[in-house]
Amino acid sequence: MATAKSFSRKTQQRAIDTRASIKAAGAELFATRGYRATGVRDIADLAKCNQALVSYHFKGKGGLYDEILSDAVAEAQRLARAADLAGSEYPERDLVRILSRAIASQDHLAPMILREQLDPERLLNPDTANTLRSFMALTESVLDALPLDSAARAWDPQIVHLVIVGPLIHFTVARRMRESVAASLNQLTSTPDLNTFTETLAAMLSRALRQAGSTSR
Protein backbone atom coordinates (compact mmCIF):
# COMPACT_ATOMS: atom_id res chain seq x y z
CA MET A 1 0.00 0.00 0.00
CA ALA A 2 2.81 2.37 0.96
CA THR A 3 4.59 1.53 -2.29
CA ALA A 4 1.47 2.35 -4.32
CA LYS A 5 1.11 5.73 -2.56
CA SER A 6 4.78 6.48 -3.11
CA PHE A 7 4.44 5.61 -6.80
CA SER A 8 1.37 7.85 -7.06
CA ARG A 9 3.21 10.80 -5.49
CA LYS A 10 6.15 10.33 -7.82
CA THR A 11 3.81 10.19 -10.80
CA GLN A 12 2.07 13.38 -9.70
CA GLN A 13 5.38 15.15 -9.16
CA ARG A 14 6.60 14.10 -12.60
CA ALA A 15 3.42 15.55 -14.12
CA ILE A 16 3.94 18.83 -12.22
CA ASP A 17 7.58 19.00 -13.31
CA THR A 18 6.65 18.24 -16.92
CA ARG A 19 4.01 20.99 -16.97
CA ALA A 20 6.52 23.46 -15.55
CA SER A 21 9.14 22.48 -18.14
CA ILE A 22 6.65 22.84 -20.99
CA LYS A 23 5.54 26.26 -19.73
CA ALA A 24 9.12 27.47 -19.45
CA ALA A 25 9.98 26.15 -22.91
CA GLY A 26 6.84 27.62 -24.46
CA ALA A 27 7.39 31.05 -22.94
CA GLU A 28 11.00 31.13 -24.12
CA LEU A 29 10.12 30.09 -27.67
CA PHE A 30 7.11 32.41 -27.91
CA ALA A 31 9.41 35.24 -26.79
CA THR A 32 12.26 34.47 -29.17
CA ARG A 33 10.43 33.10 -32.24
CA GLY A 34 6.85 34.25 -31.85
CA TYR A 35 3.66 32.22 -31.58
CA ARG A 36 3.24 31.53 -35.30
CA ALA A 37 6.81 30.27 -35.80
CA THR A 38 6.80 28.02 -32.74
CA GLY A 39 5.64 24.44 -33.21
CA VAL A 40 4.52 21.89 -30.67
CA ARG A 41 7.55 19.77 -31.56
CA ASP A 42 9.84 22.73 -30.86
CA ILE A 43 8.30 23.14 -27.41
CA ALA A 44 8.56 19.43 -26.64
CA ASP A 45 12.20 19.29 -27.78
CA LEU A 46 13.19 22.22 -25.56
CA ALA A 47 11.20 20.81 -22.62
CA LYS A 48 12.75 17.37 -23.24
CA CYS A 49 9.41 15.60 -23.23
CA ASN A 50 7.14 13.68 -25.57
CA GLN A 51 5.31 15.88 -28.07
CA ALA A 52 1.96 14.38 -27.04
CA LEU A 53 2.39 15.74 -23.52
CA VAL A 54 2.04 19.33 -24.76
CA SER A 55 -1.42 18.50 -26.06
CA TYR A 56 -2.22 16.35 -23.01
CA HIS A 57 -1.44 19.07 -20.48
CA PHE A 58 -2.41 22.20 -22.44
CA LYS A 59 -4.49 21.08 -25.44
CA GLY A 60 -1.87 22.40 -27.82
CA LYS A 61 0.26 25.50 -28.07
CA GLY A 62 -2.75 27.82 -28.00
CA GLY A 63 -3.79 26.54 -24.61
CA LEU A 64 -0.20 26.78 -23.44
CA TYR A 65 0.06 30.41 -24.54
CA ASP A 66 -3.18 31.28 -22.74
CA GLU A 67 -2.13 29.55 -19.54
CA ILE A 68 1.12 31.52 -19.44
CA LEU A 69 -0.95 34.71 -19.68
CA SER A 70 -3.43 33.36 -17.13
CA ASP A 71 -0.60 32.85 -14.65
CA ALA A 72 0.26 36.55 -14.94
CA VAL A 73 -3.40 37.53 -14.48
CA ALA A 74 -3.69 35.29 -11.43
CA GLU A 75 -0.54 36.83 -9.96
CA ALA A 76 -1.91 40.35 -10.53
CA GLN A 77 -5.19 39.41 -8.85
CA ARG A 78 -3.32 37.87 -5.91
CA LEU A 79 -1.21 41.00 -5.50
CA ALA A 80 -4.32 43.18 -5.71
CA ARG A 81 -5.95 41.25 -2.87
CA ALA A 82 -2.78 41.44 -0.78
CA ALA A 83 -2.48 45.19 -1.36
CA ASP A 84 -6.19 45.76 -0.62
CA LEU A 85 -6.50 47.63 -3.89
CA ALA A 86 -10.14 48.50 -3.24
CA GLY A 87 -9.28 50.20 0.05
CA SER A 88 -6.12 52.00 -1.09
CA GLU A 89 -5.88 55.80 -0.94
CA TYR A 90 -4.08 55.84 -4.29
CA PRO A 91 -5.21 52.64 -6.04
CA GLU A 92 -3.86 53.81 -9.40
CA ARG A 93 -0.31 53.86 -8.04
CA ASP A 94 -0.75 50.45 -6.48
CA LEU A 95 -2.15 49.19 -9.79
CA VAL A 96 1.02 50.19 -11.67
CA ARG A 97 3.13 48.40 -9.06
CA ILE A 98 0.92 45.31 -9.23
CA LEU A 99 1.01 45.08 -13.02
CA SER A 100 4.76 45.67 -13.02
CA ARG A 101 5.32 42.81 -10.57
CA ALA A 102 2.93 40.52 -12.45
CA ILE A 103 4.75 41.10 -15.73
CA ALA A 104 8.12 40.61 -14.04
CA SER A 105 6.96 37.37 -12.38
CA GLN A 106 7.87 35.42 -15.54
CA ASP A 107 11.23 35.94 -17.25
CA HIS A 108 9.94 35.67 -20.82
CA LEU A 109 6.50 37.24 -20.42
CA ALA A 110 7.33 40.79 -21.53
CA PRO A 111 9.17 39.84 -24.74
CA MET A 112 6.54 37.15 -25.42
CA ILE A 113 3.73 39.72 -25.37
CA LEU A 114 5.75 42.28 -27.33
CA ARG A 115 6.60 39.78 -30.07
CA GLU A 116 2.96 38.71 -30.35
CA GLN A 117 1.94 42.34 -30.87
CA LEU A 118 4.10 42.37 -34.01
CA ASP A 119 2.25 39.34 -35.40
CA PRO A 120 -0.96 39.12 -33.35
CA GLU A 121 -2.28 35.73 -34.35
CA ARG A 122 -2.96 34.47 -30.82
CA LEU A 123 -3.97 37.84 -29.36
CA LEU A 124 -6.94 37.83 -31.75
CA ASN A 125 -8.19 34.49 -30.42
CA PRO A 126 -11.39 34.80 -28.29
CA ASP A 127 -9.95 32.68 -25.47
CA THR A 128 -6.87 34.88 -25.24
CA ALA A 129 -9.02 38.01 -25.41
CA ASN A 130 -11.04 36.78 -22.43
CA THR A 131 -7.85 36.27 -20.44
CA LEU A 132 -6.70 39.79 -21.24
CA ARG A 133 -10.11 41.21 -20.28
CA SER A 134 -9.63 39.68 -16.85
CA PHE A 135 -6.32 41.53 -16.66
CA MET A 136 -8.07 44.78 -17.59
CA ALA A 137 -10.75 44.34 -14.92
CA LEU A 138 -8.29 45.64 -12.31
CA THR A 139 -7.88 48.87 -14.27
CA GLU A 140 -11.65 49.27 -14.52
CA SER A 141 -12.01 48.88 -10.76
CA VAL A 142 -9.37 51.55 -10.15
CA LEU A 143 -11.06 54.07 -12.44
CA ASP A 144 -14.35 53.49 -10.62
CA ALA A 145 -12.59 54.17 -7.31
CA LEU A 146 -11.24 57.59 -8.34
CA PRO A 147 -12.71 60.81 -6.86
CA LEU A 148 -16.01 61.79 -8.47
CA ASP A 149 -14.52 64.98 -9.95
CA SER A 150 -11.68 63.14 -11.71
CA ALA A 151 -11.78 63.59 -15.46
CA ALA A 152 -10.38 60.07 -15.85
CA ARG A 153 -13.66 58.51 -14.71
CA ALA A 154 -14.82 59.18 -18.27
CA TRP A 155 -11.74 57.61 -19.87
CA ASP A 156 -11.74 54.29 -21.70
CA PRO A 157 -10.35 51.65 -19.30
CA GLN A 158 -8.69 49.83 -22.19
CA ILE A 159 -6.65 52.91 -23.08
CA VAL A 160 -5.63 53.47 -19.46
CA HIS A 161 -4.63 49.82 -19.18
CA LEU A 162 -2.48 50.05 -22.31
CA VAL A 163 -0.89 53.26 -21.02
CA ILE A 164 0.30 51.26 -18.01
CA VAL A 165 1.15 47.89 -19.52
CA GLY A 166 2.70 49.17 -22.76
CA PRO A 167 5.53 51.16 -21.14
CA LEU A 168 6.21 48.41 -18.59
CA ILE A 169 6.59 45.79 -21.32
CA HIS A 170 8.70 47.98 -23.58
CA PHE A 171 10.92 49.13 -20.72
CA THR A 172 11.51 45.56 -19.53
CA VAL A 173 12.50 44.38 -23.01
CA ALA A 174 14.59 47.47 -23.82
CA ARG A 175 16.46 47.29 -20.53
CA ARG A 176 17.41 43.66 -21.11
CA MET A 177 18.60 44.50 -24.62
CA ARG A 178 20.71 47.40 -23.35
CA GLU A 179 22.22 45.27 -20.61
CA SER A 180 23.00 42.48 -23.08
CA VAL A 181 24.70 44.86 -25.51
CA ALA A 182 26.60 46.58 -22.71
CA ALA A 183 27.80 43.25 -21.36
CA SER A 184 29.06 42.18 -24.79
CA LEU A 185 30.96 45.47 -25.09
CA ASN A 186 32.10 45.38 -21.46
CA GLN A 187 30.41 48.73 -20.76
CA LEU A 188 28.15 50.02 -18.00
CA THR A 189 24.60 51.21 -18.69
CA SER A 190 22.74 54.11 -17.09
CA THR A 191 19.28 52.61 -17.55
CA PRO A 192 17.11 52.96 -14.40
CA ASP A 193 15.98 49.79 -12.68
CA LEU A 194 12.44 48.47 -12.97
CA ASN A 195 11.40 49.74 -9.54
CA THR A 196 12.48 53.30 -10.34
CA PHE A 197 10.70 53.21 -13.68
CA THR A 198 7.56 51.75 -12.07
CA GLU A 199 7.41 54.43 -9.36
CA THR A 200 7.93 57.21 -11.92
CA LEU A 201 5.18 55.81 -14.14
CA ALA A 202 2.88 55.44 -11.12
CA ALA A 203 3.39 59.08 -10.09
CA MET A 204 2.83 60.38 -13.64
CA LEU A 205 -0.31 58.29 -14.10
CA SER A 206 -1.70 59.39 -10.74
CA ARG A 207 -1.31 63.08 -11.59
CA ALA A 208 -3.03 62.56 -14.93
CA LEU A 209 -5.92 60.51 -13.54
CA ARG A 210 -6.67 62.87 -10.66
CA GLN A 211 -7.01 66.05 -12.69
CA ALA A 212 -10.44 67.51 -12.05
CA GLY A 213 -12.80 67.76 -15.01
CA SER A 214 -16.01 66.50 -16.53
CA THR A 215 -17.18 63.09 -15.33
CA SER A 216 -19.71 62.51 -18.10
CA ARG A 217 -19.36 59.20 -19.94
N, C-alpha and C positions, 0 to 999 in steps of 0.2 A: 504493500500500500504506500509506504514511504517512498519507494522507488518510483512508483507511478506519479506521485505528487511532485517529486523532484524533476522527473522528465517533463511534466506539464509546465513547471516554472521555467525550465530551460527553454522549452519550445516558445513560451510566451515572450521570454526575454529576447530570443532570437528574432521573433517577429517585430518587437519594438526596435531592436537595433537595425533590422533591415529597413523598416520604415524611415528611421532617422537617416540612414545612409542614402536612401533614395531621395529624400527631401533635400539633403545637402548637395547631392549630385545634380538634381534638377535645378535648384536655385543657381548653382554655379554655371551650368550650361545655359540656362535662360538668360543669365547676366552677360555671358561672354559671346554666345552665338545668337541669341534671340529665340523666341518661342517657335517660329516657323521653321528655323534651320535645325532645331534640336529634335532628334528622333528618340523613340522609346528605347531602341537598342543602345543609343549613345548614353542615355541615362543609366541603363542597366550595366553597361560596361564600366562606367565611372564608379558606380556604386558596388561593383563586383558582385552582382547578383543575377539570377535568372531573369530574362526579359519578361516572362509571364508575371513575375511578382510586382512589376510596376502597375500592370492592369489589375492584379488581384487586390493590391492595397489602395490604389487610387483611381481605378477605372480609367487608366490611360494618362497621358501627359496633361490633358486639359484639367482633369481632376486634381492632379499633382500641383499644377500652377495655382489653381484656386485655393488649395489647402495651404500653400505657402502664404498667400495673401490673407487667408482666414486666420492664420497664426498671428499675423501682425495686428489684425482687427481685434482679436481676442486679447492680445497684450495691451492694446490701447484701452479697451474697455476695462480690463483689470486695473490699469493704472488710474483710470478715471474714478473708479470706485474707491481706490486707496487714497486718492487725493481729495475725495469728496467734492468733485467738480461742481455739483449742483449747489453746494453750500459755500463755494469760494467767493471771496470779495472780488477777485479779478479772474474769473473763469477763463477768459480769453488767453491770458498769459499761461495759465496752467495747461490749457489745451495745446498751445505750441510746444510746451515742454513734453507733454504726453505723446504727441505725434512724433516728435523728434526721437524720443526714447523707443517708441514702437518701431520706427523705421530702422533705428540703429540696432534693434534686438536681433537682427539677422544680417550676417556679413554681406550677403549678395543681394539683399532686397532692393536697395536703392538703384544699383545699376540694372537690376532685372526689370524694374518698373520703367526706368528711363529708356532702356532698349526697346521695350514693348511699345512705348509711345511713338517710336520711329517707324514701327511696322505693327500697328495695333490689331493684329488678328484676334488675339485672345481677349483683349480689353473690350471688344465689341460683342463678346459672347454674353447672353443673358445671365448665366450663372455667375460669371465674373462681375458683371454690372451689379448684381444683387449684393455681392460681397463688398464692393466698393461703396454702395449706398449705406451699408451698415457702418462703414468707416466714417461717412459723412454725417451720420446721425449725431455724432458728438458735436460737430460744428453747429448743426441746427439747434441743439439744446443750449449751446453757449449764446447764440444770437438771441434766443428767446429769454435768456437770463439777463441781458443787458438792461441798463436804465431805460425807462419808457421814452425819454427824450433823445435817445441815441439814434442818429441817422441810420446807423448800420442795421437797425431792426427791419429796415425795408430792403436790405441788400439780399442778393441771391446767395443762399448758403453754399451752393456749389462753387461760386466764384471765390468766396471767402476761404473755403476749404482748399482750393487750388492755390490761392495766394500763400497759404501756409505750407502745404505739402510740396509744391513745386520748388521753392527755394531750398527747402531742407534736402530734397532728393538731389538737386543739382549741386548744392554745396558739398554734400557727402561724396558724390562721384568726383567732382572737380578737385577736392582736397586730396583724395587718394591718388588721382592722376599726378597732381603736383608733387606729392611726396615720393611717388614712384620715380618721376623724372629727376627730382632732386637727389634721390639716393643713387641713381645710376650715374649722375654727374658729380657725386660726392659734394653736394652743396646743401646749405640750410634753406628752409622756406620760411616765409613770414606769414603764412596763412593762419588765421585764428582757428582755435579748436572748436569742436562742435558745440560745446556748452556756451562759449562766448557768442557764437553766431546765433544760437537758439535764443539766448537772453536778449540780444539786440533785436531779433525779429519779433520776439514777444512784446517788447516795449514799443516798437514801431506800430505793430498791429493794434495794440491796446489804445494808443493815442488816436489812431484812425477810427477805430470802432466806437470810441466814446465821444466823438464830436457830436455836439447837439445839432439837431436838424429835424426835418419832417419825418414822421414815423408812418406815413401812409404807405400801404403796400400796393 
